[in-house]
């Protein structure tokens, strides 16, 4: 495990007062005079900072990783710093326990993954019906019996280190006549017979994230599903993330939302300098789970909101049930209200798959500006292009089509395209502007930019674009450069921010 690096600012050196666990490196300074060469994972503030220190701490500290003691006047000069960094109060009596038990969740590098459906094996002796539905799910149908027995398992074990906690979430569905449970078996490294420990999680346990920690040593974790009853069982996904405990998901302060169908969405809000605008960024397609664009958004200096979703292989374009599609606009409005911002003080953005989220939910917010790179809007066309224009290039698009529309035919393609355009055409874009970077020979959604212009019928809307030669993934650095440049241009010219610092 990486050392958790802690900066403590105050008169008294806590190394003389508290017992530090082995995973903690604490650096004490009485006065902060310059930015640290390497970012700290946590900061403890044990006195009021000076004006100069306030500026340095604002730039050096990640939100939700600052803790202040009762020696800090949170209503005085430090109020702005505490609000902008999401600082948390810690009582003197709680510091030792926090250092010993909670500091380990502030590790520097987040990690999340989904166990591949291709690695699911049906249990030996299973005689029922098995159907793989692309990268969406696996259907098992059988009389599983009156007692629990293994129905399926993941072929490849995952490593589990002593003292490291992982969050597991199983996406599944079943007939009411079927019951399941999840079995974790931790083997001694290099062995398939020596068991360190075994835990069984009933369906009541699966209603919440399963938090698994190996207390007996390093090992390899084998996961299997047991079932009983008669009927159908759909296994959709098993997710594993290195746990932040009660301190968030992926990043400290990261939030998780889940629907009644066990579909997840994630958001991370950073208050920044608390001044307009709120920059909203939707993550693109990614098989490793987590938030995208953190440093890109942080470097702009504004409040920002990162949004991400982990469905299918690397995302399902933020579409879903009515319940699922309420999550994103509700989250954006919630943080607009926290900041006291209007829709004219919001910029929505994304790259590739993230452009769909930005534009689709932009219809709900009707923000001041849209900044998008490599737009994907007619997702039915993206799937249709897989057969002839881009064979094998993005098969996830076929999963998205089947997931959203239940089929793969021409009518399904049309319906998926119209899902976006019907919503887009109902929005009022008169006070919005669009900055779009696109690939001229895009093999995903070739006409996205031109079609966007055709549908922008609101009087007063402003739209401009930059085309780069190549297919969808041929020049991502060029797209990102223009994307960031337009962000800075809008922030400087329309919000009066200095972007040369």
N, C-alpha and C positions, 0 to 999 in steps of 0.2 A: 504494500500500500504506500502511495506517495505521502510524504510528510504534509501535514496541514500547516501552512505558514500563517502565523498570526502576528499582527503588529499591535502593540500595546502602547498607547500614548498617555503618559501621566507621570507623576512625581515618583511613585513607588514602583519598583520592579517586581512584577508578579512572580517571577521565578524564585524570589526570596520568600514568597508568601504561600504559593500554591504548589501542589505536586502535579507536574506535567506528565501526561501519558506519553508513551513512546512514539505515538504517531504525530505528536505536536512539536513544532519548532516555534518558539515565541521570541520575538525581537522587541525589546523595550527601548523606547526613546523618550526623553524628557521634552524634546522640542523637535518638531518636524520642519526641516529647512528646504527639502527638495523632494521631488517625486521619487518613489522607490524604483530601483532598476527593474525589479520584477514584481508583478502584482501580488498582493497578499490575498489569501483565501478568506481571512476574517480580520476585522479591526475592532479593538476594544478601546473606547474613548473614556478615560478616567479623569478628565478635567475639561473645562471649556477651551475650545481651540481659539487661537488668534484668527484675525481676518485672513492673514496669509495662509495659515494652516487650513482654514475652511476651504479655500480655493484648491489647495493641494489634495485634501481629502476627497473633495468632490470629484476630482479627476482620477484619483487613484483607487477609489473604493467601488466595488460592484454593489448594486442595490441589494438590500436584504442581508448583507454580510457585516453590517456595522452594529455594534452593541454599545450602549452608553450606560454608565453607572449613575448613582444619585449625585455624583459630584458635577454632573453636566446639567446646566440650566437649559432644558429643552424648550422653554417658552421665551428665552432671550435670544442672544446672538446665534445660538446653535440651532434655532428652530428651523430655519430654511435648510440647513445641511441635513438635519434629521428627517425632514419631509422628503427631500430629494433623494436620499439614500435609503429610504424605508427603514430607518434605524429602529432598533428594538431596545427597550429598557431591560436591564438585568440587575437584580438585587445582589448585594454583596454576598448574602448567604447562599446564593445559587451558583456563584461563579465556579467553585470547585467541582460541583456535580456536572455543570455544563461542560467544562473542559474535559472531564473524564468520560462522560457518556454521550454528549451531543456533538462535540466538535468534529467527530469523525465523519459526519454527514456533509461537511463543507469541503469535500475533496475538489481538486481543481478541474478534472476532466470528466464530464458526464458521459454516460454510455447507455444506449438502449437498443434492443434488437427484437425482431420477431422470428420465432422458430419457423423455418420454411415448411410449407405444406408438402413439398417434395420429399421431406425427410420423415413424414408420418408413415408408420408401418401398421398394418392391420394385424391384430393379435393372431398368433398361430391357433388354428382350429376354428377360426371364425367362418361361418358358412352362409352368412346373410348377404345382402346386397351392398355393394360398395360403388360409389360414384364420386369421381373427382370433378369439381366444377372450377376448372382453371386454377387461378390463385385466390379464389374466393373462399371455398370451403370444401369439405369432404363429407359425403353423406354415408352413414352406416345405418342399415335397416335390418333388424333381426329380432328374434326372441332371445334376449340376452340372458334369460334365466331369472330365477327368484332370488338368487344371491349375487352380490357383486363379483364380476370377473373382468379380467382385462379385455378391453375392446380395441385399444390402439395405443401406440407409444411413439416417441420421437427417437429415431435411430441413433443420433449422435448426442453423447452426453456433453454437458457444459461444465466448465471449471467453476469451482466454488472455493473461495479462500476463507480461511478462518478469520472471523471478525468482520467480514464483508457481508452486508445485507443487500438482498435483491428483492425487488418488487415483481410479482408475477400477476398477470391478468389473462384469464382464459375467455375468449370470445366463443360462444357456442349457442346452439338452440336445440330444442328437443321436443318430442311429443310429451304430453302430460303423463303418459303411461310409462315413460322412461325416467330413470334416475341415474345420476352419475356422481363420481367423486374423482379427485385428482390425487395421485400417489407420487410423492417425492422420495427417491432412494439415493442416499449419498454413499458412494463407494470410496474406498481407499484408493488414492491415485495409482493407476496401473493395474488395478484389480477389477474383475467383474463378479467377484463372489464375496469379498470382505466388505461388509456393510458398516459404515460409521453410524448412520442413523437413518430412520425411515419415518416419514410423517404422512398422514392421510388427511385430506381436506374434503369435508362434506360440502354439499351444495350450499348450505347455510354459510359456510366459510367463504365460498366463491362469490358471495354477494359483495364482498369487499376485496380490495387488492390484497393478495397473499404476500406477506413479508417473511422471507426465509433467510435465516442466518445459520451458518455452520458454527457451532460452538465447540465441536470436538476435533477440528483440524481441517486442513485443506482436503479437498476431495473432488470427485466428478459426479455430477448430478444427473440422474436418470429420471425422466418424467413419463408417467403413463396415465391413461384414462381408464377407469373401470365403470361398468354400466350394469344395470339390471332392469327388468321389465321387458315389455315388447313394444316395438315401434321404431321411430326414426330419431337419429341423433346426427346433428350437423356440427362438425368441428371447424371453426373458422380461423382462429389464430391463438397462439400462446405467445404472450409478450413478456420480455424480461428486461428490467431496467435496474441499474445500480441505484440503490435506494438513498433518498435524501431524508428518510425518516419522516418526521412531521413538518419538515422545513421546505417542502416543495417537490416538484417533479422536474427532472433533468437539471434545472438551475434552481438555486435557492429562490423561493418566491414563485416558482412555476406552478401553474394551476391546472387541474384536470377536471374535465366534465365528462359525464357518461350518461347515455340514454337508457331507456328501458330495454332496448335491444342490445345493450352492452357495447355500443359503439362509443369510441372515445374522441375527445378533442382537447387540445392543450393550448394554453396561452401564458404569456409572460409579459408583465407590465413593468416598465422602468420609468419612474417619474421624471428623470432628467432634471432640467432646470425649472420645471413647472410652468414654462412659458410656451405659448402656441408656436407651432402646431403640434398635434398628436400625430406621429408617423406610425401607420399601421402596415405591417409587413407579413405577408402570407408565405410560408415556406414552400419551396418547390418539391418535386418528387425526390424522395430519399428513402433508401432501404434501411440505413441505420437511423434510429429514431432520435428525435430531439429538435431543438429550435435552430433555424437557419437565419443567418444575417445578423447575429448579435453585435459583433464588432462594427459592422458596416453601419448599423443604425445608431449604435452608441457614439460613434465618432461624429455623427451629425449634431450631437449635443441636445437634441430635443427630447421631450417625453416620447416613448415609443412602446408599441404593442406588437409582440411576435405571436403568430398563430401557426399551429401545426396540427396535422392529423395523421394517424398511423395505420389506416385501413388498407386492405388489399396488399399488394407487394410493396408499394412505396407511396400510397395515397390514392384517394378516390375523388380528387378534384373538389373536395369540400361539399359535395352534394350528398343528399340522403333523405331521410324521412322529414316530415314537417317538424317533428321534435328536434331532430339533429340540426336542421337548418335555422332554428331559432337561436342556437348557441352563439354563433359568431356575431350577428348584429347586436344581440343582447350584451355580449362582453364589450364590444366597442362602445356602445352607448353607456354602459356602466362606467367606463374609464373616462369618457367625455364628461360625464357628470362629476366624477371625482375631481377632475381638473377644472371644471367649470367652463368647458369649451363648447362652442357651437359647431355645426357641421361645416361652417366656413373656415374652421380652424383644424381641419382634419385632412391629412394626405393619406391615400391608400395606395398600396404598392405590392409588387411581387414579380417574380421571374418564372417563366415557363408555367408549370402547374399552378404556381402561386398567382399568376395573372388572372386565372379563372376565379380564384377566391376573391381577389381584390375587386374585379369588375362585377362579379355576381352579387357580392354583398355591398358593393358600392351603390347598387341600385336601392338598397335599404337606407344607406346613410346619405347619399348624394353629397359627397365631400367636395372640398375646395379643388382638389386635384387628384388625378390618377397618374401614377408613374409606373409603367410596366415595361418589361423586356421579354421578348419572344412570346407574344400573346397567344394563348390557346383559348378559343371561345366556342367554336362549333365542334364539341367533343365527339359527336357522332361521326363527323368527317375524319377526325383524328383516328378513330377506330377503323373506318372504312379504308383509309390509306395504308393500313397494315398489310392488306392482301397484295396489292400491286406496286404501290409507290415506295413502301418501306417494309418489305417482308422481314419479319424477325427483329425489327428495330425497336419497337415499343409495344410488346404484346400485352402489357398491362392495360392498354387502351381497350382491348377486347373484353378484359375483365370488368372494366368500368362500364362499358356498354351493357353487358349482361347484368351486372349488379344493379344498374339504375333502371333498366327497361325490361329486364327479364327475357331478352332475346337478342338475336344477332342479325335480324333481317333489315330490309330497307326501311320498313315502317319504324323500327326501333331506332335506326340512325336518325330519321327525321324527327322523331319525338325527343331524342336527346338534344339535338341542335335547337329545337324550339323551346326546350326548357330554359335555355339561357336567353334567347332572343325575345321571347314573350315577356320576360321580366325586365330585360334591358330597355325595351321599347316603352314600358310603362313609367320609367323613371324620368324625372325632370332634371335635365342636364344644363339648364340655362346658366347656372352660376359655376359650372365646373370646367376644368381644363384637363386635357389628356396629353401626356407626353409618352410616346410609344416608340421603342426600339424594336425592330423586327428583322428577320432574315428574309432576304429577297427570294431565295429558292427553298423556303421552309418546307420540309417534307412531312410535317405534322399537321399544321393548319395553314395551308398555303395562302389563303385569301383573308386571313384574320384582320389585318390592318385595313385593307380596302373595305371589308364588310363592316367593320366598326364605323368607318367614316360614313358609309351609306345609311347606317342606322342612327347616326347622331343628328336628329332632326330638330332638336330644341334650339330655339333662337338664342344667340349669345354664347353658346358653347364654343370653346377654343380647343383645337386639336392640331398637333403637329407630330411628325415622326422622323425617324432616322433609319434608313434601310442599309443593312450590311449584306454583302454577297455571301452565300453559303447556305447549307442546310441547317436544320434546327440547332444542332449541337456543334456546328463548325467554328463558331467564334464567340464563345461565351465571354471571354475576357473583354472583347470589344463592346459587347452588349452591356456588361456590368459597368464599364468605364462611362459609357454614355448615360446609363441609368443613374449612377451616382452624380454625374455632372449636372443632370437635369434637376435632381433633388436639391443640390447646392444652389443652383440658379434660382429656383422657386423660393427657397428659404431666404436667400439674400435679397432678391428683388421684391418679393411680396410680403415677407415677414420681418424684414429689416435685420436679419441675422448676419453677423460677420462670419464668413466661411473661410477666411484666409489664416485663421489661427490654428 
